[in-house]
Amino acid sequence: MARRRPELLCGVVAVGCALLLALKFTCSRAKDVIIPAKPPVNFFSSRSPVLDLFQGQLDYAEYIRRDSEVVLLFFYAPWCGQSIAAKGEIEQVASRLADQVLFVAVNCWWNQGKCRKQKHFFYFPVIYLYHRSFGPIEYKGPLRAVYIEKFVRRVMTPLLYIPARSELLDFLSNYEPGVLGYFEFSGSPQPPGYLTFFASALHSLKKDYLGTLRFGVITNKRLAKLVSLVHSGSVYLHRHFNTSLVFPREVMNYTAENIYKWALENREMLVQWLRPHGGKSLLLNNELKKGPALFLFIPFNPLAESHPLLDEITEVALEYNNCNKSQVVEQLLQHLRHVDSSTLDSLVSNPPIQLAESSSITESPCCNTVVLPQWHSISRTHNVCELCVNQSVGIKPSKVSVPQCSFFEIAAALDSFYLKEHTFYQVTSDSIECSNFLSFYSPFSYYTACCRTMRRGLTNSEEDIFQSPSIAFSSHEKKCKVDNPSSVPHIEESISLFPEVDINSTGITGLSCRTNKTLNLYLLDSNLFWLYAERLGASSSTQVKEFAAIVDVKEESHYILDPKQALVKPALESFIQNFSVLYSPLKRHLIGSDTVHFPSQHLISEVTTDTFWEVVLRKQDVLLLYYARWCGFCASLNHIFIQLSRLLPPDKFTVARKDLSVKFPEDSPITLPNLLKFILRHSDPISTVGSSADPQTKEHLQNEAVLQKGHISHLEREIHKLRAEITTLHQAQAQVESQLSDARRDKHRLQKQKQTLEKQHSVLQLHSEQLEALYEQKTRELEEMALKLQELADASENLLTENALLKILVATMEGKLENKEESEKSNTLQETFSYETELQSRDNTKLATNMSSPMASEQNNENRTD
């Protein structure tokens, strides 16, 4: 067919070529499925003071940077939410400093820009600052305008000029470590080493974006002598409590990096700022591992000229760490309190501290109220004691005549008192009885404890207890006059009661060296990190965002300053003192669910952080279960506790000391009989009382004992029933165990059969896979044979057609050949006959010629003539 119609073959070839072209075009379109990025647009408005290079022209940014002294480069991504949020902050800073700083924004996300090709940032935005040829100085602080502007100003003027003594005191009394350099500009406009010191300040900002190291310059020779700087080019590192240092130029090379490293390694941190970046970090964890931490949340404005609250915190920190009562620190504290500093002497020398004048032999006692634990719940009585510290000989801490409580004197008195508290439990008198006992720490002081029995429910205040003008001592037969017994009852109230007392005499001075619970002070900006304060216990609806909390990871506890109190120096000092005492009066702050109120018919009470003290520590014997909502095993114990609560009537157990609490054995299963045994074993009733108890109390106790016996008999009957049930359960358990053993054997046998069947199944599956593969192979071969047979059939049909044509052609040719042979035979016969005729005629001619040759010659001549 193709031979007869070649145009069909050409058409097929043309269609195939068209299909190939279409397939190639489709594949090429499949690769370009990503729509090319839209061209970038302006990120900042045209009226903004920020130069926006939205096409990523990094080379142009580098070009214009060389002509400016201070440049801020803001690398952003247009889609980044933080970049969009920081845009307004950058514009606000630029509007303030546009005449001094060049602000340039570079789109570092467009794939055709040079910034994207040369910079590989892992986050956006990125802020770089350049001070002439020095940089980049990356800013990693909060993306707030005030913080960014403060950092830019620090880069603009990394050195603080100290012209006079007041500025020097401001510099040295700051909570951040300071580095001072002395340079004489009179002989040279650029003294040797000044540029190196300037570069070290910039290097500090480059390494530490918080700027914890402050750098200052002194040009006055007399002022430099106050900080032991004599030679021009010397560098001084100020430290409040340790010896201040001068840079050792003979040991270390005088380079910017060495100055920074030297200051960083030898600095003394008084208060540290914490600025979590908001992501996963170990910042707080690493700081809390160092020991108890005092977190102070204050609203902070870096651009403010003065920070009164921060100055008070600095004053507290200086007093807290002033262990040696350094005269330098005292002068700095006076400067913080705005005391006249005209009498400032050399800060290098440290003259001995003059002791205060001796006090008189007698002075007013320092007292504290102590409430002893209840010795019995039925009696509804407890003893209240007034513990006083009396000095016979000693040195007065200050000139103020008002009695001032010493923090550690009260702590020592409480130690001695609690060792002898058993002697005060038997006091059951309405009158006040006192006794004296010597101090363990000082031979010149003794303690006085005056106690009185109080009944529960009385409304008299504690101040009414000690109104007796004179009380006879029971041991030494001395008289203890309690004048103004409520004077300074607690340490935290001392400052509020006597505001006129000199603050220098407070017990917080050097407290960090006199306690095993030294605090590390940390500052956090409440405008940025109030969420952390809320996690520690602050209110989310407060208007004044000031908060203080102490976190002690080792003791697994934390305390908060009363939110009702203002965060001022006296409250902060009291908070620190109360934490540092051996028996701290601070109450642990617990964070938990809200208080749950149960109806009266409930037999089981759920304890929360608010009700734990009242329910567990002040009530009768308590069986306490600690559980979690996700604990499935805890939920399985609910029915056991419900049964136990039905067996045990409420409010019928005597009070036991909480220090005798017992934990349920971990190796025993939590069942109803075991819980009953555990309760009966450890809740022993008190059958007798002291002879001092009144008849009503004895009668009440007898009735209580009768009720207890009835309950015990009831419990014994219940226990007998439970034992019978346990025996039945044991029998059923034996039957179940035998059935379980049979089931285990059957299970073992079934497992073996299962394994055998699995092996057979695997073999059959493998054989099946092989057969499937063979089947597929044979199928493919058959398909190939069918195709070949089809081709042969088509070829045979063509051959048959051609054979028929050939037969017709052969028959036609044979007929033509036969006709040709016949014609050839007839022609041969004709030729033979003509030949013979010709031969015969030739012979006849020859004879005739021979006979008539003369006549012929004559005729020839005639013919020639013709």
SULVENSUL-V944592 format. One record per backbone hydrogen bond with DSSP energy under -1.0 kcal/mol. CO is the residue of the C=O (numbers start at 0). NH is the residue of the N-H. Records with the same first field share a line. If there is no record, write none. Layout:
CO = NH, NH
//
This chain:
0 = 4
4 = 7
5 = 9
6 = 10
7 = 11
8 = 12
9 = 13
10 = 14
11 = 15
12 = 16
13 = 17
14 = 18
15 = 19
16 = 20
17 = 21
18 = 22
19 = 23
20 = 24
21 = 25
22 = 26
23 = 27
24 = 28
25 = 29
26 = 30
44 = 47
50 = 104
51 = 53
52 = 55, 106
55 = 57, 114
56 = 60
57 = 61
58 = 62
59 = 63
60 = 64
64 = 67
68 = 131
69 = 101
70 = 129
71 = 103
72 = 127
73 = 105
74 = 125
75 = 107
76 = 79
79 = 83
80 = 84
81 = 85
85 = 89
86 = 90
87 = 91
88 = 92
89 = 93
90 = 94
92 = 96
93 = 97
96 = 99, 100
101 = 71
102 = 50
103 = 73
104 = 52
105 = 75
109 = 112
112 = 116
113 = 117
114 = 118
125 = 74
126 = 138
127 = 72
128 = 136
129 = 70
130 = 133
133 = 130
136 = 128
141 = 143
143 = 147
144 = 148
145 = 149
146 = 150
147 = 151
148 = 152
149 = 153
150 = 154
151 = 155
152 = 156
159 = 216
163 = 167
164 = 168
165 = 169
166 = 170
167 = 171
168 = 172
176 = 213
177 = 237
178 = 215
179 = 235
180 = 217
181 = 232
190 = 193
192 = 196
193 = 197
194 = 198
195 = 199
196 = 200
197 = 201
198 = 202
199 = 203
200 = 204
201 = 205
202 = 206
203 = 207
207 = 210
213 = 178
214 = 159
215 = 180
216 = 161
217 = 182
219 = 223
220 = 224
223 = 226, 228
224 = 227
230 = 233
233 = 181
234 = 246
235 = 179
236 = 244
244 = 236
246 = 248
247 = 250, 251
252 = 254
254 = 258
255 = 259
256 = 260
257 = 261
258 = 262
259 = 263
260 = 264
261 = 265
271 = 522
281 = 285
282 = 286
283 = 287
284 = 288
286 = 289
287 = 290
291 = 519
292 = 550
293 = 521
294 = 548
295 = 523
296 = 546
297 = 525
300 = 303
306 = 310
307 = 311
308 = 312
309 = 313
310 = 314
311 = 315
312 = 316
313 = 317
314 = 318
315 = 319
316 = 320
318 = 509
319 = 511
320 = 322
325 = 329
326 = 330
327 = 331
328 = 332
329 = 333
330 = 334
331 = 335
332 = 336
333 = 338
334 = 337
340 = 343
365 = 388
367 = 386
369 = 384
379 = 455
381 = 453
382 = 371
383 = 451
384 = 369
385 = 449
386 = 367
387 = 447
388 = 365
389 = 445
405 = 409
406 = 410
407 = 411
408 = 412
409 = 413
410 = 414
411 = 415
412 = 416
413 = 417
414 = 418
419 = 422
420 = 423
428 = 452
432 = 450
433 = 473
434 = 448
436 = 446
443 = 391, 392
444 = 438
445 = 389
446 = 436
447 = 387
448 = 434
449 = 385
450 = 432
451 = 383
453 = 381
454 = 457
460 = 463
470 = 479
477 = 472
480 = 482
483 = 486
485 = 488
489 = 492
490 = 493
492 = 496
493 = 497
497 = 500
501 = 504
502 = 505
505 = 508
507 = 510
509 = 512
510 = 513
519 = 293
520 = 271
521 = 295
522 = 273
523 = 297
524 = 527, 528
529 = 533
530 = 534
531 = 535
532 = 537
543 = 545
546 = 296
547 = 560
548 = 294
549 = 558
550 = 292
551 = 556
556 = 551
557 = 588
558 = 549
561 = 564
565 = 567
567 = 571
568 = 572
569 = 573
570 = 574
571 = 575
572 = 576
573 = 577
574 = 578
575 = 579
576 = 580
598 = 601
607 = 611
610 = 614
611 = 615, 616
627 = 630
630 = 634
631 = 635
633 = 636
634 = 637
636 = 640
637 = 641
638 = 642
639 = 643
640 = 644
641 = 645
642 = 646
643 = 647
656 = 659
657 = 660
668 = 670
670 = 674
671 = 675
672 = 676
673 = 677
674 = 678
675 = 679
676 = 680
677 = 681
678 = 682
689 = 692
693 = 697
694 = 698
695 = 699
696 = 700
697 = 701
698 = 702
699 = 703
700 = 704
701 = 705
702 = 706
703 = 707
704 = 708
705 = 709
706 = 710
707 = 711
708 = 712
709 = 713
710 = 714
711 = 715
712 = 716
713 = 717
714 = 718
715 = 719
716 = 720
717 = 721
718 = 722
719 = 723
720 = 724
721 = 725
722 = 726
723 = 727
724 = 728
725 = 729
726 = 730
727 = 731
728 = 732
729 = 733
730 = 734
731 = 735
732 = 736
733 = 737
734 = 738
735 = 739
736 = 740
737 = 741
738 = 742
739 = 743
740 = 744
741 = 745
742 = 746
743 = 747
744 = 748
745 = 749
746 = 750
747 = 751
748 = 752
749 = 753
750 = 754
751 = 755
752 = 756
753 = 757
754 = 758
755 = 759
756 = 760
757 = 761
758 = 762
759 = 763
760 = 764
761 = 765
762 = 766
763 = 767
764 = 768
765 = 769
766 = 770
767 = 771
768 = 772
769 = 773
770 = 774
771 = 775
772 = 776
773 = 777
774 = 778
775 = 779
776 = 780
777 = 781
778 = 782
779 = 783
780 = 784
781 = 785
782 = 786
783 = 787
784 = 788
785 = 789
786 = 790
787 = 791
788 = 792
789 = 793
790 = 794
791 = 795
792 = 796
793 = 797
794 = 798
795 = 799
796 = 800
797 = 801
798 = 802
799 = 803
800 = 804
801 = 805
802 = 806
803 = 807
804 = 808
805 = 809
806 = 810
807 = 811
808 = 812
809 = 813
810 = 814
811 = 815
812 = 816
813 = 817
814 = 818
815 = 819
816 = 820
817 = 821
818 = 822
819 = 823
820 = 824
821 = 825
822 = 826
823 = 827
824 = 828
825 = 829
826 = 830
827 = 831
828 = 832
829 = 833
830 = 834
831 = 835
832 = 836
833 = 837
834 = 838
835 = 839
836 = 840
837 = 841
838 = 842
839 = 843
840 = 844
841 = 845
842 = 846
843 = 847
844 = 848
845 = 849
846 = 850
847 = 851
851 = 855
852 = 856
853 = 857
854 = 858
855 = 859
856 = 860
857 = 861
858 = 862
859 = 863
860 = 864
861 = 865
//
